Amino acid sequence: MSSTSPQCIFTEGQLDLPPGYEDRTLNVFKPLDPAGAVITIARDALNEGEMLGAYIDRQLQQLNQVLKGWKLESRQPATLGQPALPGESIHASYLREGKRIAQQQAVFAVDDRLVLVITQSKTAVLDNGDMATFSSLLESYVAR
């Protein structure tokens, strides 16, 4: 692979992606405590000319259609790292196997195409400790 190929960097190393591929990796961080909240980082892409707010509107509409018992609780501004990258925070819940899953997401457009979706979820109400952990995680972001 040439050095101009897109790279996928992960904990164990990095790979040059083959031509025609883009990075849509998903990172999953599982708590040691089974009652803790799972954290995921997903990558997505804006449609051509799409702004972040429109992307989030579109994604929320899809979630409402496919997730049983979907409830949007709040949507507000959020920031990622320093200098602060503006985005949005979404608090919601849905039903999975009869259990309500609480979730907060923070969504950011890293550039005119790449979107990072950072999610925290668990099968109980997210408490102050969960909120503090998620806030610290967002503050710790450093762009490459």
TAHU-V13102 format. One line per field, one symbol per residue. phi: phi as a letter, one per 40 degrees, with the letter a starting at -180 (. if undefined). psi: psi as a letter, one per 20 degrees, with the letter a starting at -180 (. if undefined). A space follows every 10 residues. Layout:
# TAHU-V13102
phi=???
psi=???
This chain:
# TAHU-V13102
phi=.ccccdbbba dciabcccdg bbcbcbbbbc cccdccccbb bbbabccdgc cddcdcdccc cccccbbcgc bccaaacabb gbccccabbb baaabbfgbc bcabbbbbcc acbcbbbbbb aacacccdcc ccccccdccc cbcc
psi=qriiqqqopr gibqqpqqqj qqokqpppop qhohirpqpq pqpaqqqpip rgghgggggh ggghhippkp ophqprqrqp apqppqbqpp prrrpolipp pqqpqpppoh ajgpppopqp qrkrppahgg ggggghgghi ppq.
